[in-house]
């Protein structure tokens, strides 16, 4: 069994997980490596219990579909995150969540039996699973608070700033539809607000590109402090 260091922060977990195939040949032989293109579905409500999934690289969003087929993005996860807990736990509640790649992803898969064995041998897997749960829950709570207390233009401005920070670029690569899914509204509504932002010279619009020209004004609208 690989013991965890006496002092461990969440930033070290992706590094520890990335080293597991090198440190444990049995683990390397057990995992099934999948490479997923942006937009492709990794899990559906019918397949979450088939594997335990470890995100080795890329970014994933979790999406819920309503009866009309509209999408709502509930959370994002980054490398080192683990999902598909149904493979480890007999969940009473039926899942309605899809996991979808936002950018090119590498995903490791373990069967339920393998997941149980390796989660005992490598406690970092269980810790990462708990942290992933916690981060997803925190994001859902934040989105509920946004919906309850902030107007859509404020939420859109804040989301564009967050994407700009994540991508480390003033030109954000995102579609109007993805923004609509993230904020729980319609693409046409997002496009209308973005046209207002463009009229005010806050942004420039291109194909799947939004360039932020006035981050200070957008931060003020979103109620945030621009760095």
C-alpha positions in Angstrom: 0.0 0.0 0.0 1.3 3.5 -0.9 1.0 5.8 2.1 0.2 9.5 1.7 2.8 12.0 2.8 2.3 13.5 6.2 1.6 16.9 4.7 -0.4 17.0 1.5 -2.3 19.8 -0.3 -4.8 19.5 -3.1 -2.3 20.8 -5.7 -0.1 17.7 -5.1 -2.8 15.2 -5.8 -2.7 15.4 -9.6 1.0 14.9 -9.6 0.7 11.8 -7.3 -2.0 10.3 -9.4 0.0 10.9 -12.6 2.9 8.9 -11.2 0.8 5.8 -10.3 1.3 4.0 -13.6 5.1 4.3 -13.2 5.1 3.3 -9.5 2.6 0.4 -9.8 2.9 -1.8 -12.9 -0.3 -3.6 -11.9 -2.2 -0.3 -12.0 -0.6 0.6 -15.4 -1.8 -2.7 -16.8 -5.3 -2.3 -15.3 -6.3 1.1 -16.6 -7.9 1.5 -20.0 -6.7 4.8 -21.5 -9.2 6.7 -23.6 -8.6 9.9 -25.5 -11.6 12.1 -26.0 -12.2 14.9 -28.4 -13.9 18.2 -27.3 -17.6 17.9 -27.2 -17.6 14.1 -26.9 -19.6 12.4 -24.1 -17.5 10.4 -21.7 -20.3 9.1 -19.4 -24.1 9.1 -19.6 -26.6 8.4 -16.8 -26.6 4.8 -18.1 -22.9 4.2 -18.0 -21.6 6.0 -14.9 -21.6 2.7 -12.9 -19.5 0.8 -15.5 -16.1 2.4 -14.6 -14.3 4.6 -12.2 -12.9 7.5 -14.3 -9.7 9.3 -13.6 -9.0 12.5 -15.6 -5.4 12.4 -16.6 -5.4 15.6 -18.8 -7.9 18.1 -20.2 -11.1 19.5 -18.8 -14.5 18.0 -18.3 -17.9 19.6 -17.8 -20.9 17.9 -16.2 -24.2 18.5 -18.0 -27.8 17.9 -17.0 -30.5 17.7 -19.7 -34.2 18.6 -19.0 -37.2 17.0 -20.7 -37.0 19.6 -23.5 -33.4 18.7 -24.2 -32.0 21.9 -22.9 -28.5 21.6 -21.3 -27.3 23.0 -18.0 -23.6 22.8 -17.1 -23.3 22.2 -13.3 -19.6 21.9 -12.8 -16.1 21.6 -14.3 -13.2 19.3 -13.3 -9.5 19.4 -14.1 -6.7 16.8 -14.2 -6.3 14.6 -11.1 -10.1 14.5 -10.6 -12.0 11.2 -10.2 -15.6 10.6 -11.0 -18.0 7.7 -11.6 -18.4 6.9 -7.9 -21.3 4.5 -8.8 -18.5 2.0 -9.5 -17.5 2.1 -5.9 -20.8 2.9 -4.1 -24.2 1.5 -4.6 -26.0 4.7 -5.3 -29.8 4.8 -4.5 -30.4 8.0 -6.5 -30.7 7.8 -10.2 -28.1 9.9 -12.0 -29.1 12.4 -14.7 -25.6 13.8 -15.4 -23.5 13.5 -18.5 -19.7 14.1 -18.5 -18.5 15.9 -21.6 -15.0 16.9 -22.7 -14.5 20.6 -23.0 -11.0 20.2 -24.5 -9.0 17.2 -25.6 -8.9 14.8 -22.7 -7.1 11.7 -21.6 -9.2 9.5 -19.3 -8.2 6.4 -17.4 -10.9 3.8 -16.6 -11.0 1.1 -14.0 -13.7 -1.5 -13.6 -15.6 -1.5 -10.3 -13.6 -4.5 -9.0 -10.3 -2.9 -10.0 -11.4 0.4 -8.5 -12.1 -1.2 -5.1 -8.7 -2.9 -5.0 -6.6 0.1 -6.1 -8.5 2.6 -3.9 -7.3 0.5 -0.9 -3.8 0.2 -2.2 -3.5 3.9 -3.2 -5.4 6.2 -0.7 -4.7 9.1 -2.9 -7.5 7.8 -5.2 -10.1 7.9 -2.5 -8.9 11.4 -1.4 -9.1 12.7 -5.0 -12.6 11.3 -5.3 -13.7 13.1 -2.1 -12.2 16.3 -3.3 -13.9 16.0 -6.7 -17.2 15.6 -5.0 -16.6 18.6 -2.8 -15.5 20.8 -5.7 -18.5 19.8 -7.8 -20.9 20.5 -4.9 -19.3 23.9 -4.3 -19.7 24.8 -8.0 -23.4 23.8 -8.0 -24.0 25.9 -4.8 -22.3 28.9 -6.4 -24.4 28.5 -9.6 -27.6 28.3 -7.6 -26.6 31.5 -5.7 -25.8 33.2 -9.0 -29.2 32.3 -10.5 -31.0 33.4 -7.3 -29.3 36.8 -6.8 -27.6 38.0 -10.0 -29.0 39.2 -13.3 -27.9 37.4 -16.4 -25.6 40.2 -17.8 -23.8 40.1 -14.5 -23.4 36.4 -14.6 -22.2 36.4 -18.2 -19.6 39.1 -17.5 -18.3 37.0 -14.6 -18.2 33.8 -16.6 -16.2 35.5 -19.4 -13.7 36.8 -16.9 -13.3 33.4 -15.3 -12.8 31.8 -18.7 -10.2 34.4 -19.6 -8.4 33.7 -16.4 -8.5 29.9 -16.9 -7.3 30.2 -20.5 -4.8 32.9 -19.6 -5.8 34.9 -22.6 -8.0 38.0 -23.2 -9.4 36.1 -26.2 -11.8 33.5 -24.8 -12.4 30.4 -26.9 -16.1 29.6 -26.3 -19.3 29.3 -28.3 -22.5 31.2 -27.5 -24.3 27.8 -27.0 -21.8 26.7 -24.4 -22.2 30.0 -22.5 -26.0 29.5 -22.6 -25.6 25.9 -21.3 -23.3 27.1 -18.5 -25.7 29.9 -17.4 -28.9 28.0 -17.9 -30.4 30.1 -20.6 -30.9 30.3 -24.4 -28.2 30.9 -27.0 -30.3 33.8 -28.5 -30.3 35.5 -25.1 -26.6 35.2 -24.7 -26.0 36.6 -28.2 -28.2 39.6 -27.5 -26.3 40.4 -24.3 -23.0 40.0 -26.1 -24.2 42.4 -28.8 -24.8 44.9 -26.0 -21.3 44.3 -24.6 -19.9 44.8 -28.1 -21.9 48.1 -28.6 -20.3 49.3 -25.3 -16.9 48.3 -26.7 -16.4 45.8 -23.8 -15.8 42.9 -26.2 -15.1 42.0 -29.8 -17.0 39.0 -31.2 -15.7 36.3 -33.6 -16.4 32.7 -34.5 -16.2 30.9 -31.2 -14.0 33.7 -30.0 -14.8 36.6 -27.6 -12.1 39.1 -27.0 -12.4 41.1 -23.8 -11.5 44.7 -24.4 -12.7 46.3 -21.1 -12.2 43.8 -18.3 -12.5 46.6 -15.7 -16.0 47.5 -16.8 -17.0 43.8 -16.9 -15.6 43.2 -13.5 -17.6 46.1 -12.1 -20.8 44.8 -13.7 -20.1 41.3 -12.3 -19.4 42.7 -8.8 -15.8 41.5 -8.9 -12.4 43.1 -8.5 -10.3 43.0 -11.6 -6.7 42.0 -10.8 
